[in-house]
Amino acid sequence: MKNAPPETTPFFPRDREWHPPAFTPGYKTSVLRSPQRALISLEGTKSEITGPVFGHNILGEFDNDLIVNFAKPGEMAIGERIMVYGRVLDERGVGIPGALVEFWQANAGGRYRHKKETYLAPLDPNFGGCGRTITDENGGYFFKTIKPGPYPWPNGVNDWRPAHIHFSVFGHGFAQRLITQMYFEGDPMIWICPIVKTIPDENAIKGLIAALDMNNTIPHDMRAYKFDIILRGRRSTFFENRKEGN
Amino acid sequence: MVQPLTYFKESASQTAGPYVHIGCTPNFSGITGVYETDLGSGSMVNDKTRGERITIRGFVYDGAMTPLKDALIEIWQADADGFYNSPSETRGKADPNFLGWARCPGDMQTGEFVFETIKPGRVPFRDGRLMAPHVTFWIVARGINLGLNTRMYFSDEEQANAEDPILSRIEHRVRVPTLIGKREGDTVTFNIYLQGENETIFFDI
């Protein structure tokens, strides 16, 4: 990244047939929170193609280890020990270095540590549920955690979220900003979840399911799940419109 | 047969959910001791930051005119001279004392968001014309399936707003005021309406 010229081209248009639409009545909260008028299209200006950069100096030593980052000294969170790893890429397949990735999740019993959370499963005194990291020069990242549990939520009378980890990702431009969720290979709860089902395309859903990777599993310690995150691609420099005069 | 175009598809968005604070503003959600401070919290300016100090405040309203109490709002803006603090800013160097990015969760009781910042300078549009001063907003929350993008312009920039290449091409003029933050003294009020008669203009950027 250090020697690469800055990227100044606009991003590929977002495929809004691929993302969930705003209005998805099966997910009830979306009904009153979905804009009803057409979005106004805006080809990227400087305001959209630029974005903040976060340095490694913001990171603490255990920011990417949810097993210990909230635990009392010498103790650990309870649950199935896993490592989640992958790359942040753009739609061209180019790794995105220096990308801030934040993640949060419920504990092994499906309970979040949050003032407004009321599920009866107990809190784990050694589990906070948040972590973050910054991708390396190839876009790679990893973190250690425990596998979150599924949990019921107020939507239909018997709706459950599949086990999942939330991700918030920064690319190099503010227009790449993305929040999504990672699911786990083989979980039957994925396909009956009203939030998953907001995504119209089955292949788009499959793109959010992390694969169990026994090759990267650490023997006698933790299993590995691979989860690549794809952000919007940028137009190639040779197509750049240079009218701006820079 | 033709040569295949080998592009990946962007990861599909999923809602930030009701507990976005745990990941993005853990101290705010009551999880202390993991991060010293919440990223993007606090004032965006220090003593050396150039520019006119302003406070942006507002609410995000749903279709029943109820303020969202679980939204997370991020803003991104240029410095006082119109430069972004980003490697993709090639026109000049931005004020090193101004990142230009911040995030604020809506208050858990009232839903209000507040940003202590500076008024941005003007930034050129793609054809070189100057855009009016504006702040980019990104809104996520439970029930929002894909983050919403909008812009806040300033009510005290009537002339610049009239020339702005984005504002001036909006067909339904009656909707333009939804993008204008109302300035009174040092405070700029910008309410965001997800639905209804005054639905904010959101952009596909």
Boltz contact constraints between the chains, C-beta under 6 A:
constraints:
  - contact:
      token1: [A, 6]
      token2: [B, 87]
      max_distance: 6.0
  - contact:
      token1: [A, 6]
      token2: [B, 88]
      max_distance: 6.0
  - contact:
      token1: [A, 6]
      token2: [B, 90]
      max_distance: 6.0
  - contact:
      token1: [A, 7]
      token2: [B, 88]
      max_distance: 6.0
  - contact:
      token1: [A, 8]
      token2: [B, 88]
      max_distance: 6.0
  - contact:
      token1: [A, 8]
      token2: [B, 90]
      max_distance: 6.0
  - contact:
      token1: [A, 18]
      token2: [B, 9]
      max_distance: 6.0
  - contact:
      token1: [A, 19]
      token2: [B, 12]
      max_distance: 6.0
  - contact:
      token1: [A, 19]
      token2: [B, 13]
      max_distance: 6.0
  - contact:
      token1: [A, 19]
      token2: [B, 146]
      max_distance: 6.0
  - contact:
      token1: [A, 20]
      token2: [B, 145]
      max_distance: 6.0
  - contact:
      token1: [A, 22]
      token2: [B, 145]
      max_distance: 6.0
  - contact:
      token1: [A, 29]
      token2: [B, 142]
      max_distance: 6.0
  - contact:
      token1: [A, 29]
      token2: [B, 143]
      max_distance: 6.0
  - contact:
      token1: [A, 30]
      token2: [B, 143]
      max_distance: 6.0
  - contact:
      token1: [A, 32]
      token2: [B, 62]
      max_distance: 6.0
  - contact:
      token1: [A, 32]
      token2: [B, 63]
      max_distance: 6.0
  - contact:
      token1: [A, 32]
      token2: [B, 64]
      max_distance: 6.0
  - contact:
      token1: [A, 33]
      token2: [B, 62]
      max_distance: 6.0
  - contact:
      token1: [A, 33]
      token2: [B, 143]
      max_distance: 6.0
  - contact:
      token1: [A, 33]
      token2: [B, 144]
      max_distance: 6.0
  - contact:
      token1: [A, 33]
      token2: [B, 194]
      max_distance: 6.0
  - contact:
      token1: [A, 35]
      token2: [B, 194]
      max_distance: 6.0
  - contact:
      token1: [A, 35]
      token2: [B, 199]
      max_distance: 6.0
  - contact:
      token1: [A, 35]
      token2: [B, 202]
      max_distance: 6.0
  - contact:
      token1: [A, 36]
      token2: [B, 195]
      max_distance: 6.0
  - contact:
      token1: [A, 37]
      token2: [B, 199]
      max_distance: 6.0
  - contact:
      token1: [A, 39]
      token2: [B, 202]
      max_distance: 6.0
  - contact:
      token1: [A, 39]
      token2: [B, 204]
      max_distance: 6.0
  - contact:
      token1: [A, 40]
      token2: [B, 201]
      max_distance: 6.0
  - contact:
      token1: [A, 40]
      token2: [B, 203]
      max_distance: 6.0
  - contact:
      token1: [A, 41]
      token2: [B, 204]
      max_distance: 6.0
  - contact:
      token1: [A, 42]
      token2: [B, 203]
      max_distance: 6.0
  - contact:
      token1: [A, 42]
      token2: [B, 205]
      max_distance: 6.0
  - contact:
      token1: [A, 45]
      token2: [B, 125]
      max_distance: 6.0
  - contact:
      token1: [A, 45]
      token2: [B, 126]
      max_distance: 6.0
  - contact:
      token1: [A, 46]
      token2: [B, 123]
      max_distance: 6.0
  - contact:
      token1: [A, 47]
      token2: [B, 123]
      max_distance: 6.0
  - contact:
      token1: [A, 47]
      token2: [B, 136]
      max_distance: 6.0
  - contact:
      token1: [A, 48]
      token2: [B, 205]
      max_distance: 6.0
  - contact:
      token1: [A, 49]
      token2: [B, 88]
      max_distance: 6.0
  - contact:
      token1: [A, 50]
      token2: [B, 84]
      max_distance: 6.0
  - contact:
      token1: [A, 50]
      token2: [B, 86]
      max_distance: 6.0
  - contact:
      token1: [A, 50]
      token2: [B, 88]
      max_distance: 6.0
  - contact:
      token1: [A, 50]
      token2: [B, 89]
      max_distance: 6.0
  - contact:
      token1: [A, 51]
      token2: [B, 86]
      max_distance: 6.0
  - contact:
      token1: [A, 52]
      token2: [B, 99]
      max_distance: 6.0
  - contact:
      token1: [A, 52]
      token2: [B, 101]
      max_distance: 6.0
  - contact:
      token1: [A, 69]
      token2: [B, 34]
      max_distance: 6.0
  - contact:
      token1: [A, 70]
      token2: [B, 34]
      max_distance: 6.0
  - contact:
      token1: [A, 91]
      token2: [B, 7]
      max_distance: 6.0
  - contact:
      token1: [A, 91]
      token2: [B, 8]
      max_distance: 6.0
  - contact:
      token1: [A, 91]
      token2: [B, 10]
      max_distance: 6.0
  - contact:
      token1: [A, 93]
      token2: [B, 8]
      max_distance: 6.0
  - contact:
      token1: [A, 102]
      token2: [B, 23]
      max_distance: 6.0
  - contact:
      token1: [A, 102]
      token2: [B, 24]
      max_distance: 6.0
  - contact:
      token1: [A, 104]
      token2: [B, 22]
      max_distance: 6.0
  - contact:
      token1: [A, 104]
      token2: [B, 23]
      max_distance: 6.0
  - contact:
      token1: [A, 112]
      token2: [B, 19]
      max_distance: 6.0
  - contact:
      token1: [A, 113]
      token2: [B, 31]
      max_distance: 6.0
  - contact:
      token1: [A, 114]
      token2: [B, 19]
      max_distance: 6.0
  - contact:
      token1: [A, 114]
      token2: [B, 22]
      max_distance: 6.0
  - contact:
      token1: [A, 114]
      token2: [B, 29]
      max_distance: 6.0
  - contact:
      token1: [A, 115]
      token2: [B, 30]
      max_distance: 6.0
  - contact:
      token1: [A, 128]
      token2: [B, 31]
      max_distance: 6.0
  - contact:
      token1: [A, 128]
      token2: [B, 34]
      max_distance: 6.0
  - contact:
      token1: [A, 129]
      token2: [B, 22]
      max_distance: 6.0
  - contact:
      token1: [A, 130]
      token2: [B, 22]
      max_distance: 6.0
  - contact:
      token1: [A, 130]
      token2: [B, 23]
      max_distance: 6.0
  - contact:
      token1: [A, 130]
      token2: [B, 26]
      max_distance: 6.0
  - contact:
      token1: [A, 130]
      token2: [B, 34]
      max_distance: 6.0
  - contact:
      token1: [A, 166]
      token2: [B, 23]
      max_distance: 6.0
  - contact:
      token1: [A, 168]
      token2: [B, 23]
      max_distance: 6.0
  - contact:
      token1: [A, 168]
      token2: [B, 24]
      max_distance: 6.0
  - contact:
      token1: [A, 174]
      token2: [B, 76]
      max_distance: 6.0
  - contact:
      token1: [A, 175]
      token2: [B, 205]
      max_distance: 6.0
  - contact:
      token1: [A, 177]
      token2: [B, 138]
      max_distance: 6.0
  - contact:
      token1: [A, 179]
      token2: [B, 16]
      max_distance: 6.0
  - contact:
      token1: [A, 179]
      token2: [B, 140]
      max_distance: 6.0
  - contact:
      token1: [A, 180]
      token2: [B, 11]
      max_distance: 6.0
  - contact:
      token1: [A, 180]
      token2: [B, 13]
      max_distance: 6.0
  - contact:
      token1: [A, 180]
      token2: [B, 14]
      max_distance: 6.0
  - contact:
      token1: [A, 181]
      token2: [B, 14]
      max_distance: 6.0
  - contact:
      token1: [A, 198]
      token2: [B, 145]
      max_distance: 6.0
  - contact:
      token1: [A, 199]
      token2: [B, 12]
      max_distance: 6.0
  - contact:
      token1: [A, 204]
      token2: [B, 12]
      max_distance: 6.0
  - contact:
      token1: [A, 207]
      token2: [B, 11]
      max_distance: 6.0
  - contact:
      token1: [A, 229]
      token2: [B, 11]
      max_distance: 6.0
  - contact:
      token1: [A, 230]
      token2: [B, 8]
      max_distance: 6.0
  - contact:
      token1: [A, 230]
      token2: [B, 10]
      max_distance: 6.0
  - contact:
      token1: [A, 230]
      token2: [B, 11]
      max_distance: 6.0
  - contact:
      token1: [A, 232]
      token2: [B, 10]
      max_distance: 6.0
  - contact:
      token1: [A, 243]
      token2: [B, 127]
      max_distance: 6.0
  - contact:
      token1: [A, 244]
      token2: [B, 126]
      max_distance: 6.0
  - contact:
      token1: [A, 244]
      token2: [B, 128]
      max_distance: 6.0
  - contact:
      token1: [A, 245]
      token2: [B, 128]
      max_distance: 6.0
  - contact:
      token1: [A, 246]
      token2: [B, 90]
      max_distance: 6.0
  - contact:
      token1: [A, 246]
      token2: [B, 91]
      max_distance: 6.0
